[in-house]
Amino acid sequence: MDFPKELRYTKEHEWVRLDGQTAQVGITDFAQGELGDIVFVELESVGSYIEKDAVFGTVEAVKTVSELYMPLSGRIVAINEYVQQNPELVNESPYEKGWMIRIEVQDAAALSGLMSADDYAALVG
């Protein structure tokens, strides 16, 4: 499994890529593998402010539905419409083409509370 070192991770299997005051969020390679073939992605709308740990969407696979949890508090500034039209992108490219949302981060220092790639790898074994 792939866990890019430049990303931060949550115990709920989301990843975060910070770029200034904006963060890109998606689910990890481990999560997409556990879910199996993803058939539907539903995300909150642009402009929504979501608190850390609140649900920002759902991912539906053939056998289950999984909620997506906000890793940092912030306002959604973009959603990946391609992933909504082609949910298999999450399986094929979870860290690049399969990202879910971009958020305007309220407190970038909160990123330090998330796991490193090594910590996340230890969590999932």
MODELLER restraints for C-alpha pairs under 7 A, 6 or more apart:
rsr = mdl.restraints
at = mdl.atoms
rsr.add(forms.Gaussian(group=physical.xy_distance, feature=features.Distance(at['CA:1:A'], at['CA:29:A']), mean=6.46, stdev=0.5))
rsr.add(forms.Gaussian(group=physical.xy_distance, feature=features.Distance(at['CA:1:A'], at['CA:30:A']), mean=6.61, stdev=0.5))
rsr.add(forms.Gaussian(group=physical.xy_distance, feature=features.Distance(at['CA:2:A'], at['CA:29:A']), mean=6.30, stdev=0.5))
rsr.add(forms.Gaussian(group=physical.xy_distance, feature=features.Distance(at['CA:3:A'], at['CA:117:A']), mean=5.62, stdev=0.5))
rsr.add(forms.Gaussian(group=physical.xy_distance, feature=features.Distance(at['CA:4:A'], at['CA:117:A']), mean=6.45, stdev=0.5))
rsr.add(forms.Gaussian(group=physical.xy_distance, feature=features.Distance(at['CA:5:A'], at['CA:117:A']), mean=5.23, stdev=0.5))
rsr.add(forms.Gaussian(group=physical.xy_distance, feature=features.Distance(at['CA:7:A'], at['CA:15:A']), mean=6.34, stdev=0.5))
rsr.add(forms.Gaussian(group=physical.xy_distance, feature=features.Distance(at['CA:7:A'], at['CA:16:A']), mean=5.60, stdev=0.5))
rsr.add(forms.Gaussian(group=physical.xy_distance, feature=features.Distance(at['CA:7:A'], at['CA:17:A']), mean=5.17, stdev=0.5))
rsr.add(forms.Gaussian(group=physical.xy_distance, feature=features.Distance(at['CA:7:A'], at['CA:117:A']), mean=6.83, stdev=0.5))
rsr.add(forms.Gaussian(group=physical.xy_distance, feature=features.Distance(at['CA:8:A'], at['CA:15:A']), mean=5.60, stdev=0.5))
rsr.add(forms.Gaussian(group=physical.xy_distance, feature=features.Distance(at['CA:8:A'], at['CA:16:A']), mean=5.19, stdev=0.5))
rsr.add(forms.Gaussian(group=physical.xy_distance, feature=features.Distance(at['CA:8:A'], at['CA:17:A']), mean=6.79, stdev=0.5))
rsr.add(forms.Gaussian(group=physical.xy_distance, feature=features.Distance(at['CA:8:A'], at['CA:114:A']), mean=5.78, stdev=0.5))
rsr.add(forms.Gaussian(group=physical.xy_distance, feature=features.Distance(at['CA:8:A'], at['CA:115:A']), mean=5.47, stdev=0.5))
rsr.add(forms.Gaussian(group=physical.xy_distance, feature=features.Distance(at['CA:8:A'], at['CA:116:A']), mean=5.21, stdev=0.5))
rsr.add(forms.Gaussian(group=physical.xy_distance, feature=features.Distance(at['CA:8:A'], at['CA:117:A']), mean=6.50, stdev=0.5))
rsr.add(forms.Gaussian(group=physical.xy_distance, feature=features.Distance(at['CA:9:A'], at['CA:15:A']), mean=4.47, stdev=0.5))
rsr.add(forms.Gaussian(group=physical.xy_distance, feature=features.Distance(at['CA:9:A'], at['CA:16:A']), mean=6.30, stdev=0.5))
rsr.add(forms.Gaussian(group=physical.xy_distance, feature=features.Distance(at['CA:9:A'], at['CA:114:A']), mean=5.62, stdev=0.5))
rsr.add(forms.Gaussian(group=physical.xy_distance, feature=features.Distance(at['CA:9:A'], at['CA:115:A']), mean=4.85, stdev=0.5))
rsr.add(forms.Gaussian(group=physical.xy_distance, feature=features.Distance(at['CA:9:A'], at['CA:116:A']), mean=6.28, stdev=0.5))
rsr.add(forms.Gaussian(group=physical.xy_distance, feature=features.Distance(at['CA:9:A'], at['CA:117:A']), mean=6.88, stdev=0.5))
rsr.add(forms.Gaussian(group=physical.xy_distance, feature=features.Distance(at['CA:9:A'], at['CA:120:A']), mean=6.35, stdev=0.5))
rsr.add(forms.Gaussian(group=physical.xy_distance, feature=features.Distance(at['CA:10:A'], at['CA:71:A']), mean=6.57, stdev=0.5))
rsr.add(forms.Gaussian(group=physical.xy_distance, feature=features.Distance(at['CA:10:A'], at['CA:114:A']), mean=5.82, stdev=0.5))
rsr.add(forms.Gaussian(group=physical.xy_distance, feature=features.Distance(at['CA:10:A'], at['CA:115:A']), mean=6.10, stdev=0.5))
rsr.add(forms.Gaussian(group=physical.xy_distance, feature=features.Distance(at['CA:12:A'], at['CA:69:A']), mean=6.97, stdev=0.5))
rsr.add(forms.Gaussian(group=physical.xy_distance, feature=features.Distance(at['CA:13:A'], at['CA:27:A']), mean=5.80, stdev=0.5))
rsr.add(forms.Gaussian(group=physical.xy_distance, feature=features.Distance(at['CA:13:A'], at['CA:28:A']), mean=5.62, stdev=0.5))
rsr.add(forms.Gaussian(group=physical.xy_distance, feature=features.Distance(at['CA:13:A'], at['CA:31:A']), mean=5.91, stdev=0.5))
rsr.add(forms.Gaussian(group=physical.xy_distance, feature=features.Distance(at['CA:14:A'], at['CA:25:A']), mean=6.82, stdev=0.5))
rsr.add(forms.Gaussian(group=physical.xy_distance, feature=features.Distance(at['CA:14:A'], at['CA:26:A']), mean=5.54, stdev=0.5))
rsr.add(forms.Gaussian(group=physical.xy_distance, feature=features.Distance(at['CA:14:A'], at['CA:27:A']), mean=4.27, stdev=0.5))
rsr.add(forms.Gaussian(group=physical.xy_distance, feature=features.Distance(at['CA:14:A'], at['CA:28:A']), mean=5.73, stdev=0.5))
rsr.add(forms.Gaussian(group=physical.xy_distance, feature=features.Distance(at['CA:14:A'], at['CA:71:A']), mean=7.00, stdev=0.5))
rsr.add(forms.Gaussian(group=physical.xy_distance, feature=features.Distance(at['CA:15:A'], at['CA:25:A']), mean=5.64, stdev=0.5))
rsr.add(forms.Gaussian(group=physical.xy_distance, feature=features.Distance(at['CA:15:A'], at['CA:26:A']), mean=5.45, stdev=0.5))
rsr.add(forms.Gaussian(group=physical.xy_distance, feature=features.Distance(at['CA:15:A'], at['CA:27:A']), mean=5.74, stdev=0.5))
rsr.add(forms.Gaussian(group=physical.xy_distance, feature=features.Distance(at['CA:15:A'], at['CA:28:A']), mean=6.04, stdev=0.5))
rsr.add(forms.Gaussian(group=physical.xy_distance, feature=features.Distance(at['CA:16:A'], at['CA:23:A']), mean=6.28, stdev=0.5))
rsr.add(forms.Gaussian(group=physical.xy_distance, feature=features.Distance(at['CA:16:A'], at['CA:24:A']), mean=5.68, stdev=0.5))
rsr.add(forms.Gaussian(group=physical.xy_distance, feature=features.Distance(at['CA:16:A'], at['CA:25:A']), mean=4.78, stdev=0.5))
rsr.add(forms.Gaussian(group=physical.xy_distance, feature=features.Distance(at['CA:16:A'], at['CA:26:A']), mean=6.93, stdev=0.5))
rsr.add(forms.Gaussian(group=physical.xy_distance, feature=features.Distance(at['CA:17:A'], at['CA:23:A']), mean=5.38, stdev=0.5))
rsr.add(forms.Gaussian(group=physical.xy_distance, feature=features.Distance(at['CA:17:A'], at['CA:24:A']), mean=5.12, stdev=0.5))
rsr.add(forms.Gaussian(group=physical.xy_distance, feature=features.Distance(at['CA:17:A'], at['CA:25:A']), mean=6.64, stdev=0.5))
rsr.add(forms.Gaussian(group=physical.xy_distance, feature=features.Distance(at['CA:18:A'], at['CA:24:A']), mean=6.52, stdev=0.5))
rsr.add(forms.Gaussian(group=physical.xy_distance, feature=features.Distance(at['CA:21:A'], at['CA:104:A']), mean=5.82, stdev=0.5))
rsr.add(forms.Gaussian(group=physical.xy_distance, feature=features.Distance(at['CA:21:A'], at['CA:105:A']), mean=5.39, stdev=0.5))
rsr.add(forms.Gaussian(group=physical.xy_distance, feature=features.Distance(at['CA:21:A'], at['CA:108:A']), mean=6.73, stdev=0.5))
rsr.add(forms.Gaussian(group=physical.xy_distance, feature=features.Distance(at['CA:22:A'], at['CA:102:A']), mean=6.63, stdev=0.5))
rsr.add(forms.Gaussian(group=physical.xy_distance, feature=features.Distance(at['CA:22:A'], at['CA:103:A']), mean=5.52, stdev=0.5))
rsr.add(forms.Gaussian(group=physical.xy_distance, feature=features.Distance(at['CA:22:A'], at['CA:104:A']), mean=4.63, stdev=0.5))
rsr.add(forms.Gaussian(group=physical.xy_distance, feature=features.Distance(at['CA:22:A'], at['CA:105:A']), mean=5.68, stdev=0.5))
rsr.add(forms.Gaussian(group=physical.xy_distance, feature=features.Distance(at['CA:23:A'], at['CA:102:A']), mean=5.46, stdev=0.5))
rsr.add(forms.Gaussian(group=physical.xy_distance, feature=features.Distance(at['CA:23:A'], at['CA:103:A']), mean=5.28, stdev=0.5))
rsr.add(forms.Gaussian(group=physical.xy_distance, feature=features.Distance(at['CA:23:A'], at['CA:104:A']), mean=6.55, stdev=0.5))
rsr.add(forms.Gaussian(group=physical.xy_distance, feature=features.Distance(at['CA:23:A'], at['CA:105:A']), mean=6.56, stdev=0.5))
rsr.add(forms.Gaussian(group=physical.xy_distance, feature=features.Distance(at['CA:24:A'], at['CA:99:A']), mean=6.97, stdev=0.5))
rsr.add(forms.Gaussian(group=physical.xy_distance, feature=features.Distance(at['CA:24:A'], at['CA:101:A']), mean=5.87, stdev=0.5))
rsr.add(forms.Gaussian(group=physical.xy_distance, feature=features.Distance(at['CA:24:A'], at['CA:102:A']), mean=4.37, stdev=0.5))
rsr.add(forms.Gaussian(group=physical.xy_distance, feature=features.Distance(at['CA:24:A'], at['CA:103:A']), mean=6.50, stdev=0.5))
rsr.add(forms.Gaussian(group=physical.xy_distance, feature=features.Distance(at['CA:25:A'], at['CA:99:A']), mean=5.97, stdev=0.5))
rsr.add(forms.Gaussian(group=physical.xy_distance, feature=features.Distance(at['CA:25:A'], at['CA:100:A']), mean=5.74, stdev=0.5))
rsr.add(forms.Gaussian(group=physical.xy_distance, feature=features.Distance(at['CA:25:A'], at['CA:101:A']), mean=5.37, stdev=0.5))
rsr.add(forms.Gaussian(group=physical.xy_distance, feature=features.Distance(at['CA:25:A'], at['CA:102:A']), mean=6.17, stdev=0.5))
rsr.add(forms.Gaussian(group=physical.xy_distance, feature=features.Distance(at['CA:26:A'], at['CA:94:A']), mean=6.83, stdev=0.5))
rsr.add(forms.Gaussian(group=physical.xy_distance, feature=features.Distance(at['CA:26:A'], at['CA:95:A']), mean=6.90, stdev=0.5))
rsr.add(forms.Gaussian(group=physical.xy_distance, feature=features.Distance(at['CA:26:A'], at['CA:99:A']), mean=4.50, stdev=0.5))
rsr.add(forms.Gaussian(group=physical.xy_distance, feature=features.Distance(at['CA:26:A'], at['CA:100:A']), mean=4.87, stdev=0.5))
rsr.add(forms.Gaussian(group=physical.xy_distance, feature=features.Distance(at['CA:26:A'], at['CA:101:A']), mean=6.94, stdev=0.5))
rsr.add(forms.Gaussian(group=physical.xy_distance, feature=features.Distance(at['CA:27:A'], at['CA:94:A']), mean=6.37, stdev=0.5))
rsr.add(forms.Gaussian(group=physical.xy_distance, feature=features.Distance(at['CA:28:A'], at['CA:94:A']), mean=6.16, stdev=0.5))
rsr.add(forms.Gaussian(group=physical.xy_distance, feature=features.Distance(at['CA:29:A'], at['CA:94:A']), mean=5.87, stdev=0.5))
rsr.add(forms.Gaussian(group=physical.xy_distance, feature=features.Distance(at['CA:32:A'], at['CA:90:A']), mean=6.77, stdev=0.5))
rsr.add(forms.Gaussian(group=physical.xy_distance, feature=features.Distance(at['CA:32:A'], at['CA:91:A']), mean=5.60, stdev=0.5))
rsr.add(forms.Gaussian(group=physical.xy_distance, feature=features.Distance(at['CA:35:A'], at['CA:61:A']), mean=5.97, stdev=0.5))
rsr.add(forms.Gaussian(group=physical.xy_distance, feature=features.Distance(at['CA:36:A'], at['CA:61:A']), mean=6.17, stdev=0.5))
rsr.add(forms.Gaussian(group=physical.xy_distance, feature=features.Distance(at['CA:37:A'], at['CA:61:A']), mean=5.44, stdev=0.5))
rsr.add(forms.Gaussian(group=physical.xy_distance, feature=features.Distance(at['CA:37:A'], at['CA:62:A']), mean=6.07, stdev=0.5))
rsr.add(forms.Gaussian(group=physical.xy_distance, feature=features.Distance(at['CA:37:A'], at['CA:88:A']), mean=6.87, stdev=0.5))
rsr.add(forms.Gaussian(group=physical.xy_distance, feature=features.Distance(at['CA:37:A'], at['CA:91:A']), mean=6.80, stdev=0.5))
rsr.add(forms.Gaussian(group=physical.xy_distance, feature=features.Distance(at['CA:38:A'], at['CA:59:A']), mean=6.94, stdev=0.5))
rsr.add(forms.Gaussian(group=physical.xy_distance, feature=features.Distance(at['CA:38:A'], at['CA:60:A']), mean=5.80, stdev=0.5))
rsr.add(forms.Gaussian(group=physical.xy_distance, feature=features.Distance(at['CA:38:A'], at['CA:61:A']), mean=4.11, stdev=0.5))
rsr.add(forms.Gaussian(group=physical.xy_distance, feature=features.Distance(at['CA:38:A'], at['CA:62:A']), mean=6.58, stdev=0.5))
rsr.add(forms.Gaussian(group=physical.xy_distance, feature=features.Distance(at['CA:38:A'], at['CA:87:A']), mean=5.86, stdev=0.5))
rsr.add(forms.Gaussian(group=physical.xy_distance, feature=features.Distance(at['CA:38:A'], at['CA:88:A']), mean=5.63, stdev=0.5))
rsr.add(forms.Gaussian(group=physical.xy_distance, feature=features.Distance(at['CA:38:A'], at['CA:91:A']), mean=6.76, stdev=0.5))
rsr.add(forms.Gaussian(group=physical.xy_distance, feature=features.Distance(at['CA:39:A'], at['CA:60:A']), mean=5.79, stdev=0.5))
rsr.add(forms.Gaussian(group=physical.xy_distance, feature=features.Distance(at['CA:39:A'], at['CA:61:A']), mean=5.29, stdev=0.5))
rsr.add(forms.Gaussian(group=physical.xy_distance, feature=features.Distance(at['CA:39:A'], at['CA:62:A']), mean=6.56, stdev=0.5))
rsr.add(forms.Gaussian(group=physical.xy_distance, feature=features.Distance(at['CA:39:A'], at['CA:87:A']), mean=5.59, stdev=0.5))
rsr.add(forms.Gaussian(group=physical.xy_distance, feature=features.Distance(at['CA:39:A'], at['CA:88:A']), mean=6.62, stdev=0.5))
rsr.add(forms.Gaussian(group=physical.xy_distance, feature=features.Distance(at['CA:40:A'], at['CA:59:A']), mean=5.95, stdev=0.5))
rsr.add(forms.Gaussian(group=physical.xy_distance, feature=features.Distance(at['CA:40:A'], at['CA:60:A']), mean=4.97, stdev=0.5))
rsr.add(forms.Gaussian(group=physical.xy_distance, feature=features.Distance(at['CA:40:A'], at['CA:61:A']), mean=6.90, stdev=0.5))
rsr.add(forms.Gaussian(group=physical.xy_distance, feature=features.Distance(at['CA:40:A'], at['CA:84:A']), mean=6.75, stdev=0.5))
rsr.add(forms.Gaussian(group=physical.xy_distance, feature=features.Distance(at['CA:40:A'], at['CA:87:A']), mean=5.58, stdev=0.5))
rsr.add(forms.Gaussian(group=physical.xy_distance, feature=features.Distance(at['CA:41:A'], at['CA:58:A']), mean=5.93, stdev=0.5))
rsr.add(forms.Gaussian(group=physical.xy_distance, feature=features.Distance(at['CA:41:A'], at['CA:59:A']), mean=4.65, stdev=0.5))
rsr.add(forms.Gaussian(group=physical.xy_distance, feature=features.Distance(at['CA:41:A'], at['CA:60:A']), mean=6.25, stdev=0.5))
rsr.add(forms.Gaussian(group=physical.xy_distance, feature=features.Distance(at['CA:41:A'], at['CA:84:A']), mean=5.31, stdev=0.5))
rsr.add(forms.Gaussian(group=physical.xy_distance, feature=features.Distance(at['CA:41:A'], at['CA:87:A']), mean=6.11, stdev=0.5))
rsr.add(forms.Gaussian(group=physical.xy_distance, feature=features.Distance(at['CA:42:A'], at['CA:57:A']), mean=5.32, stdev=0.5))
rsr.add(forms.Gaussian(group=physical.xy_distance, feature=features.Distance(at['CA:42:A'], at['CA:58:A']), mean=5.24, stdev=0.5))
rsr.add(forms.Gaussian(group=physical.xy_distance, feature=features.Distance(at['CA:42:A'], at['CA:59:A']), mean=6.48, stdev=0.5))
rsr.add(forms.Gaussian(group=physical.xy_distance, feature=features.Distance(at['CA:42:A'], at['CA:84:A']), mean=6.86, stdev=0.5))
rsr.add(forms.Gaussian(group=physical.xy_distance, feature=features.Distance(at['CA:43:A'], at['CA:56:A']), mean=6.03, stdev=0.5))
rsr.add(forms.Gaussian(group=physical.xy_distance, feature=features.Distance(at['CA:43:A'], at['CA:57:A']), mean=4.19, stdev=0.5))
rsr.add(forms.Gaussian(group=physical.xy_distance, feature=features.Distance(at['CA:43:A'], at['CA:58:A']), mean=6.58, stdev=0.5))
rsr.add(forms.Gaussian(group=physical.xy_distance, feature=features.Distance(at['CA:44:A'], at['CA:56:A']), mean=5.48, stdev=0.5))
rsr.add(forms.Gaussian(group=physical.xy_distance, feature=features.Distance(at['CA:44:A'], at['CA:57:A']), mean=5.78, stdev=0.5))
rsr.add(forms.Gaussian(group=physical.xy_distance, feature=features.Distance(at['CA:46:A'], at['CA:76:A']), mean=5.00, stdev=0.5))
rsr.add(forms.Gaussian(group=physical.xy_distance, feature=features.Distance(at['CA:46:A'], at['CA:77:A']), mean=5.30, stdev=0.5))
rsr.add(forms.Gaussian(group=physical.xy_distance, feature=features.Distance(at['CA:46:A'], at['CA:78:A']), mean=5.66, stdev=0.5))
rsr.add(forms.Gaussian(group=physical.xy_distance, feature=features.Distance(at['CA:46:A'], at['CA:79:A']), mean=6.65, stdev=0.5))
rsr.add(forms.Gaussian(group=physical.xy_distance, feature=features.Distance(at['CA:47:A'], at['CA:75:A']), mean=5.90, stdev=0.5))
rsr.add(forms.Gaussian(group=physical.xy_distance, feature=features.Distance(at['CA:47:A'], at['CA:76:A']), mean=5.28, stdev=0.5))
rsr.add(forms.Gaussian(group=physical.xy_distance, feature=features.Distance(at['CA:47:A'], at['CA:77:A']), mean=6.01, stdev=0.5))
rsr.add(forms.Gaussian(group=physical.xy_distance, feature=features.Distance(at['CA:48:A'], at['CA:75:A']), mean=5.52, stdev=0.5))
rsr.add(forms.Gaussian(group=physical.xy_distance, feature=features.Distance(at['CA:48:A'], at['CA:76:A']), mean=5.53, stdev=0.5))
rsr.add(forms.Gaussian(group=physical.xy_distance, feature=features.Distance(at['CA:49:A'], at['CA:74:A']), mean=5.60, stdev=0.5))
rsr.add(forms.Gaussian(group=physical.xy_distance, feature=features.Distance(at['CA:49:A'], at['CA:75:A']), mean=4.11, stdev=0.5))
rsr.add(forms.Gaussian(group=physical.xy_distance, feature=features.Distance(at['CA:49:A'], at['CA:76:A']), mean=6.38, stdev=0.5))
rsr.add(forms.Gaussian(group=physical.xy_distance, feature=features.Distance(at['CA:50:A'], at['CA:73:A']), mean=5.75, stdev=0.5))
rsr.add(forms.Gaussian(group=physical.xy_distance, feature=features.Distance(at['CA:50:A'], at['CA:74:A']), mean=5.68, stdev=0.5))
rsr.add(forms.Gaussian(group=physical.xy_distance, feature=features.Distance(at['CA:50:A'], at['CA:75:A']), mean=6.21, stdev=0.5))
rsr.add(forms.Gaussian(group=physical.xy_distance, feature=features.Distance(at['CA:51:A'], at['CA:70:A']), mean=6.86, stdev=0.5))
rsr.add(forms.Gaussian(group=physical.xy_distance, feature=features.Distance(at['CA:51:A'], at['CA:72:A']), mean=6.92, stdev=0.5))
rsr.add(forms.Gaussian(group=physical.xy_distance, feature=features.Distance(at['CA:51:A'], at['CA:73:A']), mean=4.28, stdev=0.5))
rsr.add(forms.Gaussian(group=physical.xy_distance, feature=features.Distance(at['CA:51:A'], at['CA:74:A']), mean=6.53, stdev=0.5))
rsr.add(forms.Gaussian(group=physical.xy_distance, feature=features.Distance(at['CA:52:A'], at['CA:70:A']), mean=5.05, stdev=0.5))
rsr.add(forms.Gaussian(group=physical.xy_distance, feature=features.Distance(at['CA:52:A'], at['CA:71:A']), mean=5.45, stdev=0.5))
rsr.add(forms.Gaussian(group=physical.xy_distance, feature=features.Distance(at['CA:52:A'], at['CA:72:A']), mean=4.54, stdev=0.5))
rsr.add(forms.Gaussian(group=physical.xy_distance, feature=features.Distance(at['CA:52:A'], at['CA:73:A']), mean=4.31, stdev=0.5))
rsr.add(forms.Gaussian(group=physical.xy_distance, feature=features.Distance(at['CA:53:A'], at['CA:69:A']), mean=5.19, stdev=0.5))
rsr.add(forms.Gaussian(group=physical.xy_distance, feature=features.Distance(at['CA:53:A'], at['CA:70:A']), mean=4.88, stdev=0.5))
rsr.add(forms.Gaussian(group=physical.xy_distance, feature=features.Distance(at['CA:53:A'], at['CA:71:A']), mean=5.99, stdev=0.5))
rsr.add(forms.Gaussian(group=physical.xy_distance, feature=features.Distance(at['CA:54:A'], at['CA:69:A']), mean=5.46, stdev=0.5))
rsr.add(forms.Gaussian(group=physical.xy_distance, feature=features.Distance(at['CA:54:A'], at['CA:70:A']), mean=5.52, stdev=0.5))
rsr.add(forms.Gaussian(group=physical.xy_distance, feature=features.Distance(at['CA:55:A'], at['CA:67:A']), mean=6.36, stdev=0.5))
rsr.add(forms.Gaussian(group=physical.xy_distance, feature=features.Distance(at['CA:55:A'], at['CA:68:A']), mean=5.45, stdev=0.5))
rsr.add(forms.Gaussian(group=physical.xy_distance, feature=features.Distance(at['CA:55:A'], at['CA:69:A']), mean=4.52, stdev=0.5))
rsr.add(forms.Gaussian(group=physical.xy_distance, feature=features.Distance(at['CA:55:A'], at['CA:70:A']), mean=6.10, stdev=0.5))
rsr.add(forms.Gaussian(group=physical.xy_distance, feature=features.Distance(at['CA:56:A'], at['CA:68:A']), mean=5.65, stdev=0.5))
rsr.add(forms.Gaussian(group=physical.xy_distance, feature=features.Distance(at['CA:56:A'], at['CA:69:A']), mean=5.85, stdev=0.5))
rsr.add(forms.Gaussian(group=physical.xy_distance, feature=features.Distance(at['CA:56:A'], at['CA:70:A']), mean=6.00, stdev=0.5))
rsr.add(forms.Gaussian(group=physical.xy_distance, feature=features.Distance(at['CA:57:A'], at['CA:67:A']), mean=5.98, stdev=0.5))
rsr.add(forms.Gaussian(group=physical.xy_distance, feature=features.Distance(at['CA:57:A'], at['CA:68:A']), mean=5.10, stdev=0.5))
rsr.add(forms.Gaussian(group=physical.xy_distance, feature=features.Distance(at['CA:58:A'], at['CA:65:A']), mean=6.75, stdev=0.5))
rsr.add(forms.Gaussian(group=physical.xy_distance, feature=features.Distance(at['CA:58:A'], at['CA:66:A']), mean=5.56, stdev=0.5))
rsr.add(forms.Gaussian(group=physical.xy_distance, feature=features.Distance(at['CA:58:A'], at['CA:67:A']), mean=4.36, stdev=0.5))
rsr.add(forms.Gaussian(group=physical.xy_distance, feature=features.Distance(at['CA:58:A'], at['CA:68:A']), mean=5.38, stdev=0.5))
rsr.add(forms.Gaussian(group=physical.xy_distance, feature=features.Distance(at['CA:59:A'], at['CA:65:A']), mean=5.73, stdev=0.5))
rsr.add(forms.Gaussian(group=physical.xy_distance, feature=features.Distance(at['CA:59:A'], at['CA:66:A']), mean=5.26, stdev=0.5))
rsr.add(forms.Gaussian(group=physical.xy_distance, feature=features.Distance(at['CA:59:A'], at['CA:67:A']), mean=6.38, stdev=0.5))
rsr.add(forms.Gaussian(group=physical.xy_distance, feature=features.Distance(at['CA:60:A'], at['CA:66:A']), mean=6.33, stdev=0.5))
rsr.add(forms.Gaussian(group=physical.xy_distance, feature=features.Distance(at['CA:72:A'], at['CA:105:A']), mean=6.90, stdev=0.5))
rsr.add(forms.Gaussian(group=physical.xy_distance, feature=features.Distance(at['CA:72:A'], at['CA:110:A']), mean=6.89, stdev=0.5))
rsr.add(forms.Gaussian(group=physical.xy_distance, feature=features.Distance(at['CA:73:A'], at['CA:105:A']), mean=6.39, stdev=0.5))
rsr.add(forms.Gaussian(group=physical.xy_distance, feature=features.Distance(at['CA:73:A'], at['CA:106:A']), mean=6.15, stdev=0.5))
rsr.add(forms.Gaussian(group=physical.xy_distance, feature=features.Distance(at['CA:74:A'], at['CA:103:A']), mean=5.70, stdev=0.5))
rsr.add(forms.Gaussian(group=physical.xy_distance, feature=features.Distance(at['CA:74:A'], at['CA:104:A']), mean=5.34, stdev=0.5))
rsr.add(forms.Gaussian(group=physical.xy_distance, feature=features.Distance(at['CA:74:A'], at['CA:105:A']), mean=4.68, stdev=0.5))
rsr.add(forms.Gaussian(group=physical.xy_distance, feature=features.Distance(at['CA:74:A'], at['CA:106:A']), mean=5.35, stdev=0.5))
rsr.add(forms.Gaussian(group=physical.xy_distance, feature=features.Distance(at['CA:75:A'], at['CA:103:A']), mean=5.25, stdev=0.5))
rsr.add(forms.Gaussian(group=physical.xy_distance, feature=features.Distance(at['CA:75:A'], at['CA:104:A']), mean=5.21, stdev=0.5))
rsr.add(forms.Gaussian(group=physical.xy_distance, feature=features.Distance(at['CA:75:A'], at['CA:105:A']), mean=6.98, stdev=0.5))
rsr.add(forms.Gaussian(group=physical.xy_distance, feature=features.Distance(at['CA:76:A'], at['CA:101:A']), mean=6.73, stdev=0.5))
rsr.add(forms.Gaussian(group=physical.xy_distance, feature=features.Distance(at['CA:76:A'], at['CA:102:A']), mean=5.86, stdev=0.5))
rsr.add(forms.Gaussian(group=physical.xy_distance, feature=features.Distance(at['CA:76:A'], at['CA:103:A']), mean=4.33, stdev=0.5))
rsr.add(forms.Gaussian(group=physical.xy_distance, feature=features.Distance(at['CA:76:A'], at['CA:104:A']), mean=6.40, stdev=0.5))
rsr.add(forms.Gaussian(group=physical.xy_distance, feature=features.Distance(at['CA:77:A'], at['CA:102:A']), mean=5.66, stdev=0.5))
rsr.add(forms.Gaussian(group=physical.xy_distance, feature=features.Distance(at['CA:77:A'], at['CA:103:A']), mean=5.27, stdev=0.5))
rsr.add(forms.Gaussian(group=physical.xy_distance, feature=features.Distance(at['CA:77:A'], at['CA:104:A']), mean=6.36, stdev=0.5))
rsr.add(forms.Gaussian(group=physical.xy_distance, feature=features.Distance(at['CA:78:A'], at['CA:101:A']), mean=5.70, stdev=0.5))
rsr.add(forms.Gaussian(group=physical.xy_distance, feature=features.Distance(at['CA:78:A'], at['CA:102:A']), mean=5.01, stdev=0.5))
rsr.add(forms.Gaussian(group=physical.xy_distance, feature=features.Distance(at['CA:78:A'], at['CA:103:A']), mean=6.97, stdev=0.5))
rsr.add(forms.Gaussian(group=physical.xy_distance, feature=features.Distance(at['CA:79:A'], at['CA:100:A']), mean=6.01, stdev=0.5))
rsr.add(forms.Gaussian(group=physical.xy_distance, feature=features.Distance(at['CA:79:A'], at['CA:101:A']), mean=4.40, stdev=0.5))
rsr.add(forms.Gaussian(group=physical.xy_distance, feature=features.Distance(at['CA:79:A'], at['CA:102:A']), mean=6.31, stdev=0.5))
rsr.add(forms.Gaussian(group=physical.xy_distance, feature=features.Distance(at['CA:80:A'], at['CA:99:A']), mean=6.57, stdev=0.5))
rsr.add(forms.Gaussian(group=physical.xy_distance, feature=features.Distance(at['CA:80:A'], at['CA:100:A']), mean=5.34, stdev=0.5))
rsr.add(forms.Gaussian(group=physical.xy_distance, feature=features.Distance(at['CA:80:A'], at['CA:101:A']), mean=5.97, stdev=0.5))
rsr.add(forms.Gaussian(group=physical.xy_distance, feature=features.Distance(at['CA:83:A'], at['CA:89:A']), mean=5.99, stdev=0.5))
rsr.add(forms.Gaussian(group=physical.xy_distance, feature=features.Distance(at['CA:83:A'], at['CA:90:A']), mean=6.96, stdev=0.5))
rsr.add(forms.Gaussian(group=physical.xy_distance, feature=features.Distance(at['CA:83:A'], at['CA:98:A']), mean=5.99, stdev=0.5))
rsr.add(forms.Gaussian(group=physical.xy_distance, feature=features.Distance(at['CA:89:A'], at['CA:97:A']), mean=6.15, stdev=0.5))
rsr.add(forms.Gaussian(group=physical.xy_distance, feature=features.Distance(at['CA:89:A'], at['CA:98:A']), mean=4.82, stdev=0.5))
rsr.add(forms.Gaussian(group=physical.xy_distance, feature=features.Distance(at['CA:90:A'], at['CA:98:A']), mean=4.12, stdev=0.5))
